[in-house]
Amino acid sequence: MKHPPDLAQEVGSKANRKLHAQRNPAPGVWFGLGLMGIVGWSVVVPTLLGAALGLWLDSHYPGGRSWTLALLIGGLMLGCLNAWHWVSKEEQAMREEREHDDE
């Protein structure tokens, strides 16, 4: 049969949670906006670089293919992979912090 935790253990546990919350405040709005900015730029920069390189190739080596369109799509794909990496990295860090808090 399980015995309920005594008062000292319960108070100690709550005090530890409060101290941890004071030392590690929850990320605020600015953190979220900053993360959105990082994710946005990680998509935009490769896309624009691909388009610029494609425009340069089309102007110097004209042909039947559109380098601009191909490299724009390639840059967009690369940017999306980069954004996915950033988001999964942040999600993993938050998960590890949550697991550490539960201990």
trRosetta pair geometry for C-beta under 8 A, 3 or more apart (Angstrom, degrees):
i j d omega theta_ij theta_ji phi_ij phi_ji
5 9 4.4 -109 179 85 111 128
5 10 5.2 134 105 -55 118 89
5 13 7.8 12 147 -6 161 139
6 9 5.3 92 59 11 72 102
6 10 7.2 -143 99 -4 35 93
7 10 5.7 -60 -147 40 32 111
7 11 6.1 28 159 -16 69 109
8 11 6.0 -56 -144 39 28 107
8 12 6.1 29 156 -19 63 111
9 12 5.7 -57 -145 39 28 113
9 13 6.3 31 156 -21 64 107
10 13 5.8 -53 -148 34 29 112
10 14 6.5 25 156 -14 63 107
11 14 5.9 -57 -147 39 31 109
11 15 6.2 33 154 -21 66 108
12 15 5.7 -54 -145 36 30 112
12 16 6.4 32 156 -20 64 104
13 16 5.8 -54 -150 34 30 111
13 17 6.6 29 153 -17 63 105
14 17 5.7 -53 -150 36 34 112
14 18 6.4 34 153 -19 66 105
15 18 5.7 -54 -148 36 32 111
15 19 6.3 32 154 -18 66 106
16 19 5.8 -54 -146 37 31 110
16 20 6.3 31 155 -19 64 107
17 20 5.8 -56 -148 37 30 111
17 21 6.3 30 154 -19 65 107
17 101 8.0 71 -127 -173 81 94
18 21 5.7 -56 -147 37 31 111
18 22 6.4 31 154 -19 65 105
19 22 5.7 -55 -149 36 32 111
19 23 6.4 24 156 -13 66 108
20 23 5.9 -59 -146 41 31 107
20 24 6.0 -20 170 29 68 108
20 101 6.5 147 144 -128 148 88
21 24 6.8 -75 -128 64 23 74
21 25 7.2 58 172 -101 61 47
21 26 7.9 -11 -152 -33 86 85
22 25 7.5 0 -154 -67 23 78
24 97 7.7 -168 170 -164 149 123
25 28 7.7 0 131 -40 115 95
27 31 3.6 -82 -175 66 110 164
27 32 6.9 129 132 -41 112 74
28 31 5.6 116 54 6 52 99
28 32 7.5 -105 117 2 39 93
29 32 5.7 -59 -156 38 37 111
29 33 6.2 33 151 -17 71 107
30 33 5.6 -53 -143 40 34 110
30 34 6.1 39 155 -22 66 106
31 34 5.7 -55 -148 36 28 113
31 35 6.4 28 154 -18 63 106
32 35 5.8 -54 -147 36 30 110
32 36 6.4 31 153 -18 64 104
33 36 5.6 -52 -148 36 33 112
33 37 6.4 37 151 -22 64 104
34 37 5.5 -53 -151 33 33 114
34 38 6.5 33 152 -19 66 102
35 38 5.7 -50 -147 34 34 111
35 39 6.3 32 154 -16 66 106
35 86 7.7 164 -161 149 83 116
35 90 6.3 64 -135 -107 131 168
36 39 5.7 -56 -145 41 31 110
36 40 6.0 34 154 -22 66 109
37 40 5.6 -54 -144 37 29 112
37 41 6.2 21 161 -12 65 107
38 41 6.2 -58 -145 41 26 104
38 42 6.1 27 156 -22 63 110
38 86 5.9 -169 126 -167 113 153
39 42 5.7 -57 -146 35 28 112
39 43 6.8 21 155 -13 62 105
39 83 4.6 72 -158 -142 83 100
39 86 5.6 -162 -91 85 76 139
39 87 6.3 47 -103 -58 126 97
40 43 6.1 -66 -158 37 31 103
40 44 6.0 20 155 -16 71 115
41 44 5.5 -57 -131 42 36 108
41 45 5.7 36 172 -25 72 107
42 45 6.8 -38 -127 29 21 108
42 46 7.6 11 171 -1 49 106
42 79 6.0 148 133 -157 60 76
42 82 4.3 -147 169 122 110 116
42 83 4.9 155 91 -73 118 70
42 86 5.8 170 0 -17 168 142
43 46 7.2 -74 -163 42 26 96
43 47 6.3 20 154 -17 65 120
43 76 7.1 28 -172 -144 88 59
43 79 3.6 99 -140 155 46 121
43 80 6.1 49 -116 -69 103 52
43 82 7.0 -174 -73 68 51 106
43 83 5.1 1 -56 -44 98 130
44 47 5.8 -70 -150 41 29 112
44 48 6.0 20 162 -15 70 111
44 79 6.9 132 -2 -144 21 148
45 48 6.1 -59 -144 39 26 105
45 49 6.2 24 159 -17 64 110
45 79 7.0 155 56 -106 63 113
46 49 5.6 -56 -141 41 32 112
46 50 6.1 36 158 -22 67 105
46 75 4.2 -177 141 -165 76 82
46 76 7.4 -177 101 -62 98 20
46 78 4.4 -123 165 92 155 112
46 79 4.1 -167 53 -61 114 89
46 82 6.7 143 -10 2 139 143
47 50 5.9 -56 -151 35 27 111
47 51 6.5 24 153 -16 63 106
47 72 6.4 39 -166 -159 76 66
47 75 4.2 146 -105 119 31 112
47 76 4.7 52 -103 -76 104 67
47 79 5.2 -38 -35 -15 90 150
48 51 5.6 -53 -145 38 34 110
48 52 6.2 34 156 -20 67 106
48 75 7.1 -150 26 152 28 153
49 52 5.7 -52 -143 37 31 111
49 53 6.3 29 157 -16 64 107
49 75 5.9 169 66 -124 76 136
50 53 5.9 -56 -145 40 28 108
50 54 6.1 31 154 -21 63 110
50 71 3.8 -168 -178 152 85 82
50 72 5.2 159 111 -89 110 27
50 73 7.6 -129 141 42 148 33
50 74 5.3 -179 -137 74 141 87
50 75 2.5 -143 -4 -33 134 124
50 76 7.2 -100 48 -16 150 62
50 78 7.4 149 -52 30 131 124
51 54 5.5 -56 -147 38 30 114
51 55 6.3 33 154 -21 65 103
51 68 5.9 38 -150 -161 64 83
51 71 6.6 177 -72 99 27 97
51 72 4.5 48 -81 -92 84 94
51 75 6.6 -90 -21 33 69 151
52 55 5.8 -50 -148 33 31 111
52 56 6.5 31 153 -18 63 105
53 56 5.6 -54 -149 37 33 112
53 57 6.3 32 153 -18 66 106
53 67 7.5 -101 121 149 73 114
53 71 5.3 -121 80 168 101 161
54 57 5.7 -54 -144 38 31 109
54 58 6.2 31 156 -19 66 107
54 66 7.4 37 -180 154 119 69
54 67 4.2 -176 -147 123 74 78
54 68 3.4 137 130 -101 120 38
54 69 6.9 169 -176 12 152 31
54 70 6.5 163 -115 57 125 73
54 71 3.7 -168 -59 44 107 121
54 72 6.0 -64 11 -32 157 80
55 58 5.8 -55 -145 37 29 111
55 59 6.3 23 158 -16 64 108
55 67 7.8 -144 -34 90 18 100
55 68 5.2 57 -65 -98 59 112
56 59 6.0 -60 -148 38 28 106
56 60 6.2 6 161 -1 65 115
57 60 6.2 -68 -139 49 27 97
57 61 5.5 -36 -177 43 69 106
57 67 3.9 -75 89 115 126 168
57 68 7.7 -172 58 -53 95 61
57 71 7.4 119 23 -17 135 143
58 61 7.3 -70 -108 65 15 65
58 62 6.4 49 -177 -100 58 62
58 66 6.7 8 -97 -148 127 56
58 67 5.0 -157 -54 42 82 103
58 68 5.3 -28 -24 -30 140 99
59 62 7.5 5 -137 -60 16 86
61 67 7.5 69 73 -28 103 145
65 70 6.8 1 168 -21 111 137
66 69 4.1 42 110 16 121 110
66 70 6.4 151 94 -13 68 87
67 70 5.7 -61 -144 44 34 110
67 71 5.7 19 164 -8 72 113
68 71 6.5 -64 -140 45 20 98
68 72 6.0 26 158 -25 61 112
69 72 5.6 -54 -142 34 27 115
69 73 6.5 23 160 -14 62 105
70 73 6.1 -60 -154 38 27 106
70 74 6.3 25 150 -16 64 110
71 74 5.2 -50 -139 41 39 115
71 75 6.0 43 157 -22 68 103
72 75 5.9 -53 -146 37 26 110
72 76 6.4 28 152 -19 61 107
73 76 5.6 -53 -147 36 32 114
73 77 6.4 33 154 -19 65 104
74 77 5.8 -54 -148 36 31 110
74 78 6.3 30 154 -16 65 107
75 78 5.6 -54 -145 40 32 112
75 79 6.1 35 154 -20 66 107
76 79 5.6 -54 -146 38 29 113
76 80 6.4 31 155 -20 64 104
77 80 5.8 -52 -147 34 31 110
77 81 6.6 31 153 -17 63 104
78 81 5.8 -54 -151 36 32 111
78 82 6.3 34 150 -20 64 107
79 82 5.4 -53 -147 37 33 115
79 83 6.3 34 154 -19 66 103
80 83 5.6 -50 -145 36 33 111
80 84 6.3 38 153 -21 64 104
81 84 5.6 -51 -148 35 32 114
81 85 6.5 38 150 -24 63 102
82 85 5.6 -51 -154 30 32 115
82 86 6.7 31 151 -17 64 102
83 86 5.7 -52 -150 35 35 111
83 87 6.3 29 155 -15 68 107
84 87 5.9 -57 -143 40 30 108
84 88 6.1 25 160 -15 66 110
85 88 6.1 -60 -144 40 24 105
85 89 6.2 27 157 -22 62 110
86 89 5.8 -59 -150 35 27 112
86 90 6.5 21 157 -13 64 107
87 90 5.9 -56 -148 39 31 108
87 91 6.1 31 154 -20 66 109
88 91 5.5 -53 -141 39 32 113
88 92 6.2 37 156 -22 65 104
89 92 5.9 -53 -149 34 28 111
89 93 6.6 28 152 -18 62 105
90 93 5.6 -53 -148 35 33 112
90 94 6.4 31 154 -17 66 105
91 94 5.8 -54 -148 37 32 110
91 95 6.3 34 152 -21 65 106
92 95 5.6 -53 -147 36 32 113
92 96 6.4 31 155 -18 65 105
93 96 5.9 -53 -147 37 30 110
93 97 6.4 31 153 -19 63 107
94 97 5.6 -54 -148 37 32 112
94 98 6.3 36 153 -21 65 105
95 98 5.7 -53 -149 35 31 112
95 99 6.4 29 153 -17 65 105
96 99 5.7 -54 -147 37 33 110
96 100 6.2 33 153 -20 65 106
97 100 5.6 -54 -146 37 32 112
97 101 6.3 35 152 -23 64 105
98 101 5.6 -53 -149 33 31 113
98 102 6.6 32 152 -23 63 104
99 102 5.7 -52 -150 31 34 113
99 103 7.2 43 151 -31 61 97
100 103 6.0 -45 -161 15 37 115
